Amino acid sequence: MPTALIDARVKSLRAKQDSIRELFDRVDVDIEAKDDIFDSISDRFETVEETRDDFHRSYDQAPEAEVTDSLYENYVRAVGRLARELHVLETEAVYLDLYQHQSTGHRSPQLEHAAEVCEELKRVFDVDPMVIPVIRNGYAFDPIDEELPSTGGKELNYALILPREGDDRRYDPFLAHEMAHALLDEHPRLRSRFRREVNERDETVSRDGEFGKTWTSWFEEFFCDICGLLAYGPAYYCAVVRRLSRYGSFEFERGEDGDPHPPDALRVDVIRELAEREFPNLADCIRDDAIAYDRHLDALETEKPPDYDTYDDDDLVRFLLDEVPDVIDHDLDALISDIEDGVDPADRPERQHRLEANREWVPSYPPQNGG
């Protein structure tokens, strides 16, 4: 049979679809647009069968004709599109499988806590992605249904990757940074405006366009850092400084996804400036960490790349600090007021997890029951 090789692949893809659907129906997770996703897959299979039938009709009449080869190519192409969609779902299934396993074991309290924090952050940011927490290898927020036609190309479901070092809730502020990756999808105009700002600066600073490309790629991480600080206040600064106190603080690095990340030192500078502006009355609670981080950078000064200062651009930092807080929903003023007033987190359910994190970091915020 002339389509035997491709037919075998289609059979394998059907088995994959059945396995993925069984998992989706079994796990205790309400996947966004699940029915639409699988309806789209069924439509893909129908298209595959139609292109196969078209080829065979032509092959039976004129096996050597050019149109027959073209119809065979259509069949192969349709199977390829189907395989790509199923690959996206297969990745989603990996996270669901991992979540199902971890949520029934000794890791379940960490996952439950992360899910509760995410629900609080969804209300703060006024965003509602489906979040599947799993413990793997650090903090990340992976879209797991990107580029699916059934979702209109929108990212609806995310895997929240958590570290393996245990359930240390002092570092909950990183969840706000990760959630902000989904929030950025709601602000395409801000990204476009920033790109225009970068292009204007690029004409002044760079001859080869590298400055502009680099800063454009950095925007998302800076956006998420600013959102993290606006959601958590001092706790975000304190947590980030500890996480980013490492060798290579001046390096222009790449994340696990391959995307360029801004240097740690520049990230800390940006959130420090925002912290000093947004809650000056609590400046003492970050001062010791700020001094310690400056000493850390002084010790690594010889490792600073020669073009680092070129990329430390005041105009672009000013844009970030002025514009991002104006376009996102947050309750930083209320959070700071609660910290300054010593409010018991239990009395503020809408901010409870974030106040509890600040209680870990802010010396002037009295502990529960006064001791």
C-alpha positions as CSV (number, residue, x, y, z in Angstrom):
1,M,0.0,0.0,0.0
2,P,1.5,3.4,-1.0
3,T,0.5,5.1,2.3
4,A,1.5,2.2,4.6
5,L,4.3,4.1,6.3
6,I,2.2,7.2,7.0
7,D,-0.8,5.1,7.9
8,A,1.2,3.5,10.6
9,R,2.1,6.9,12.0
10,V,-1.5,7.9,12.1
11,K,-2.4,4.7,14.0
12,S,0.3,5.6,16.5
13,L,-1.1,9.2,16.8
14,R,-4.6,7.8,17.5
15,A,-3.2,5.7,20.3
16,K,-1.4,8.8,21.7
17,Q,-4.6,10.8,21.5
18,D,-6.6,8.1,23.4
19,S,-3.9,7.9,26.1
20,I,-3.7,11.7,26.6
21,R,-7.5,12.0,26.7
22,E,-7.7,9.3,29.3
23,L,-5.2,11.1,31.5
24,F,-7.0,14.5,31.0
25,D,-10.3,12.9,32.1
26,R,-8.7,11.1,35.1
27,V,-6.7,13.9,36.8
28,D,-8.3,16.3,39.2
29,V,-7.5,19.4,37.2
30,D,-10.0,21.5,35.3
31,I,-8.0,22.1,32.1
32,E,-9.1,25.3,30.3
33,A,-10.8,24.7,26.9
34,K,-10.3,20.9,27.2
35,D,-13.3,20.0,25.1
36,D,-12.3,22.6,22.4
37,I,-8.8,21.2,22.3
38,F,-9.9,17.6,21.7
39,D,-12.6,18.7,19.3
40,S,-9.8,20.3,17.3
41,I,-7.8,17.1,17.4
42,S,-10.8,15.1,16.1
43,D,-11.1,17.6,13.3
44,R,-7.4,17.1,12.5
45,F,-8.0,13.4,12.2
46,E,-10.9,13.9,9.9
47,T,-8.7,16.2,7.7
48,V,-6.1,13.5,7.7
49,E,-8.6,10.9,6.5
50,E,-9.9,13.2,3.8
51,T,-6.5,13.9,2.4
52,R,-5.7,10.2,2.5
53,D,-8.8,9.4,0.5
54,D,-8.1,12.1,-2.0
55,F,-4.7,10.6,-2.6
56,H,-6.0,7.1,-3.1
57,R,-8.6,8.1,-5.5
58,S,-6.0,9.9,-7.6
59,Y,-3.5,7.0,-7.2
60,D,-6.0,4.4,-8.4
61,Q,-6.6,6.4,-11.6
62,A,-3.1,7.9,-12.3
63,P,-0.4,6.6,-10.0
64,E,2.4,8.4,-11.8
65,A,0.7,11.7,-12.2
66,E,2.2,14.9,-10.7
67,V,-1.2,15.7,-9.0
68,T,-1.0,12.3,-7.2
69,D,2.4,13.2,-5.7
70,S,0.9,16.6,-4.7
71,L,-2.0,14.8,-2.9
72,Y,0.4,12.5,-1.2
73,E,2.3,15.5,0.1
74,N,-1.0,17.0,1.4
75,Y,-1.6,13.8,3.3
76,V,1.9,13.9,4.9
77,R,1.5,17.6,5.7
78,A,-1.9,17.0,7.4
79,V,-0.4,14.2,9.5
80,G,2.5,16.6,10.5
81,R,0.1,19.3,11.7
82,L,-1.8,16.7,13.7
83,A,1.4,15.4,15.2
84,R,2.5,18.9,16.3
85,E,-0.8,19.5,18.1
86,L,-0.6,16.2,19.8
87,H,3.0,16.9,20.9
88,V,1.8,20.1,22.7
89,L,-0.8,18.0,24.5
90,E,1.7,15.3,25.2
91,T,3.9,17.9,27.0
92,E,0.8,19.0,28.9
93,A,0.2,15.4,29.8
94,V,3.7,15.0,31.3
95,Y,2.9,17.9,33.7
96,L,-0.5,16.5,34.6
97,D,1.0,13.0,35.2
98,L,3.7,14.6,37.4
99,Y,1.1,16.7,39.3
100,Q,-1.1,13.6,39.8
101,H,1.8,11.7,41.3
102,Q,3.1,14.4,43.5
103,S,-0.3,15.6,44.8
104,T,-0.9,12.2,46.4
105,G,2.5,12.0,48.1
106,H,4.5,13.7,50.7
107,R,4.9,16.7,48.4
108,S,1.2,17.5,48.4
109,P,1.3,20.2,51.1
110,Q,3.8,22.2,49.0
111,L,1.6,21.9,45.9
112,E,-1.5,22.9,47.8
113,H,0.2,25.9,49.3
114,A,1.5,27.1,45.9
115,A,-2.0,26.7,44.5
116,E,-3.5,28.8,47.3
117,V,-0.9,31.5,46.8
118,C,-1.6,31.5,43.1
119,E,-5.3,32.0,43.7
120,E,-4.5,35.1,45.8
121,L,-2.2,36.4,43.1
122,K,-4.8,35.9,40.4
123,R,-7.2,38.2,42.4
124,V,-4.5,40.8,42.8
125,F,-3.4,40.9,39.2
126,D,-7.0,40.3,37.8
127,V,-5.8,37.4,35.7
128,D,-7.0,33.8,35.6
129,P,-4.7,31.3,34.0
130,M,-5.1,27.6,34.8
131,V,-2.0,26.8,37.0
132,I,-0.7,23.3,37.5
133,P,2.0,23.3,40.2
134,V,4.7,20.6,40.0
135,I,8.0,20.2,41.7
136,R,10.9,19.9,39.3
137,N,14.0,22.1,39.1
138,G,13.5,25.7,40.2
139,Y,11.0,28.5,39.6
140,A,9.4,28.8,36.2
141,F,6.0,29.3,34.5
142,D,5.7,27.2,31.4
143,P,2.8,27.7,29.0
144,I,1.7,24.2,28.0
145,D,-0.9,24.8,25.4
146,E,0.8,27.5,23.3
147,E,0.1,27.7,19.5
148,L,-3.0,25.5,19.7
149,P,-5.6,26.6,17.1
150,S,-8.4,25.6,19.5
151,T,-7.3,28.2,22.0
152,G,-6.9,30.9,19.3
153,G,-3.1,30.8,19.9
154,K,-3.7,32.0,23.5
155,E,-1.9,30.5,26.4
156,L,-4.5,29.3,28.9
157,N,-2.8,26.5,30.9
158,Y,0.5,26.9,32.7
159,A,2.8,24.6,34.6
160,L,4.2,26.3,37.7
161,I,7.6,24.8,38.3
162,L,8.7,24.7,41.9
163,P,12.2,23.9,43.3
164,R,13.1,20.8,45.2
165,E,14.7,22.4,48.1
166,G,11.6,22.1,50.2
167,D,8.6,24.1,51.2
168,D,10.4,27.3,52.3
169,R,7.6,29.9,52.2
170,R,9.9,32.8,52.6
171,Y,10.4,32.4,48.9
172,D,6.7,32.6,48.0
173,P,7.3,36.0,46.4
174,F,8.9,34.3,43.4
175,L,5.4,32.9,42.6
176,A,4.3,36.5,41.8
177,H,7.2,36.9,39.4
178,E,6.2,33.6,37.6
179,M,2.5,34.5,37.6
180,A,3.4,37.8,35.9
181,H,4.5,36.0,32.8
182,A,0.9,35.2,32.2
183,L,-0.1,38.7,33.1
184,L,2.1,40.2,30.4
185,D,0.0,38.5,27.8
186,E,-2.8,41.0,28.8
187,H,-0.6,44.0,28.0
188,P,0.6,43.9,24.4
189,R,0.4,47.7,24.0
190,L,2.9,48.1,26.9
191,R,5.3,45.8,25.2
192,S,4.9,47.7,21.9
193,R,5.5,51.0,23.6
194,F,8.6,49.7,25.3
195,R,9.9,48.4,22.0
196,R,9.5,51.9,20.5
197,E,11.5,53.3,23.4
198,V,14.2,50.8,22.9
199,N,14.4,51.5,19.2
200,E,14.9,55.2,19.9
201,R,17.7,54.5,22.3
202,D,19.2,51.9,20.0
203,E,19.7,54.5,17.3
204,T,21.8,56.5,19.8
205,V,23.7,53.7,21.5
206,S,24.2,50.9,19.1
207,R,25.7,50.6,15.6
208,D,24.7,47.0,15.0
209,G,21.3,46.9,16.7
210,E,22.5,44.5,19.5
211,F,21.6,47.0,22.2
212,G,18.0,47.1,21.0
213,K,17.6,43.3,20.5
214,T,19.0,42.7,24.0
215,W,16.8,45.2,25.8
216,T,13.7,44.0,24.0
217,S,14.4,40.5,25.1
218,W,15.0,41.6,28.7
219,F,11.6,43.4,29.0
220,E,9.6,40.4,30.2
221,E,12.0,39.6,33.1
222,F,12.0,43.2,34.3
223,F,8.2,43.4,33.9
224,C,7.9,40.2,36.1
225,D,10.3,41.6,38.7
226,I,8.3,44.8,39.0
227,C,5.1,42.9,39.3
228,G,6.6,40.7,42.0
229,L,7.6,43.7,44.1
230,L,4.2,45.4,43.6
231,A,2.5,42.2,44.8
232,Y,4.8,41.4,47.8
233,G,6.6,44.6,48.7
234,P,9.7,44.2,50.9
235,A,9.5,40.4,50.9
236,Y,10.1,40.3,47.2
237,Y,13.3,42.4,47.4
238,C,14.6,40.3,50.3
239,A,13.9,37.0,48.5
240,V,15.3,38.1,45.2
241,V,18.6,39.5,46.7
242,R,19.3,36.1,48.2
243,R,18.4,34.2,45.1
244,L,20.6,36.4,42.9
245,S,23.6,36.6,45.2
246,R,25.7,34.3,43.1
247,Y,28.8,34.2,40.9
248,G,28.2,35.9,37.5
249,S,26.0,38.7,38.8
250,F,27.1,40.9,35.9
251,E,26.8,38.3,33.2
252,F,24.3,38.6,30.3
253,E,22.9,35.1,30.8
254,R,20.3,33.0,29.2
255,G,17.4,31.2,31.0
256,E,16.6,27.5,30.6
257,D,14.3,28.5,27.7
258,G,17.3,30.0,25.9
259,D,15.9,33.5,26.1
260,P,18.4,36.3,27.2
261,H,18.0,37.4,30.9
262,P,19.2,40.7,32.2
263,P,22.2,40.6,34.6
264,D,21.3,39.9,38.2
265,A,23.0,43.1,39.3
266,L,20.8,45.2,37.0
267,R,17.6,43.3,38.1
268,V,18.4,44.1,41.7
269,D,19.1,47.8,40.9
270,V,15.7,48.1,39.3
271,I,13.7,46.6,42.1
272,R,15.7,48.4,44.7
273,E,15.0,51.8,43.1
274,L,11.3,50.8,42.9
275,A,11.3,49.7,46.6
276,E,12.8,52.9,47.8
277,R,10.2,54.9,45.9
278,E,7.1,52.8,46.8
279,F,7.7,52.2,50.5
280,P,10.3,54.7,51.8
281,N,9.0,54.2,55.4
282,L,10.2,50.6,55.2
283,A,13.6,51.3,53.7
284,D,15.3,50.1,56.8
285,C,14.1,46.6,56.3
286,I,15.9,46.3,53.0
287,R,18.9,48.5,53.8
288,D,21.1,45.7,55.3
289,D,20.4,43.5,52.3
290,A,21.2,46.3,49.9
291,I,24.5,47.0,51.6
292,A,25.4,43.3,51.6
293,Y,24.5,43.0,47.9
294,D,26.7,46.1,47.1
295,R,29.6,44.4,48.8
296,H,28.9,41.2,46.8
297,L,29.1,43.2,43.6
298,D,32.2,45.0,44.7
299,A,33.9,41.7,45.2
300,L,33.0,40.6,41.6
301,E,33.8,43.9,40.0
302,T,36.7,42.4,37.9
303,E,34.1,40.1,36.3
304,K,32.0,42.9,34.9
305,P,31.9,42.8,31.1
306,P,33.4,45.9,29.4
307,D,30.0,46.9,27.9
308,Y,27.9,46.4,31.0
309,D,27.6,50.1,31.8
310,T,26.4,50.7,28.2
311,Y,23.4,48.5,28.9
312,D,22.7,50.0,32.3
313,D,20.4,52.5,30.6
314,D,18.7,55.1,32.9
315,D,16.0,56.0,30.3
316,L,14.8,52.5,29.8
317,V,14.8,51.8,33.5
318,R,12.8,55.0,34.1
319,F,10.2,53.8,31.5
320,L,9.9,50.5,33.4
321,L,9.5,52.1,36.8
322,D,7.0,54.7,35.6
323,E,4.9,52.7,33.2
324,V,4.6,49.2,34.5
325,P,3.0,50.1,37.9
326,D,0.5,52.3,36.1
327,V,-0.9,49.5,33.9
328,I,-1.2,46.5,36.2
329,D,-3.6,45.9,39.0
330,H,-2.0,45.7,42.5
331,D,-2.7,46.5,46.1
332,L,0.8,47.5,47.2
333,D,-0.4,50.6,49.2
334,A,-2.8,48.4,51.2
335,L,-0.1,45.7,51.8
336,I,2.4,48.3,53.1
337,S,-0.2,49.8,55.3
338,D,-1.0,46.4,56.8
339,I,2.7,45.8,57.4
340,E,3.2,49.2,59.1
341,D,0.1,48.7,61.2
342,G,1.1,45.2,62.3
343,V,-2.1,43.7,61.0
344,D,-2.5,40.0,61.6
345,P,-2.4,38.2,58.2
346,A,-5.4,36.1,59.2
347,D,-7.4,39.4,59.4
348,R,-6.7,40.1,55.7
349,P,-7.6,36.9,53.8
350,E,-7.1,38.8,50.5
351,R,-3.5,39.4,51.4
352,Q,-2.9,36.7,53.9
353,H,-0.1,34.7,52.1
354,R,1.7,37.8,51.1
355,L,1.6,39.3,54.6
356,E,2.8,36.0,56.0
357,A,5.8,36.2,53.7
358,N,6.6,39.7,54.8
359,R,6.4,38.7,58.4
360,E,9.4,36.4,57.6
361,W,11.5,39.3,56.3
362,V,10.5,42.6,57.9
363,P,11.9,43.0,61.4
364,S,9.4,45.6,62.3
365,Y,6.4,43.4,61.4
366,P,5.5,41.8,64.7
367,P,5.3,38.0,64.7
368,Q,2.1,36.2,65.4
369,N,0.9,36.4,69.0
370,G,3.7,38.9,69.7
371,G,6.5,36.3,69.7
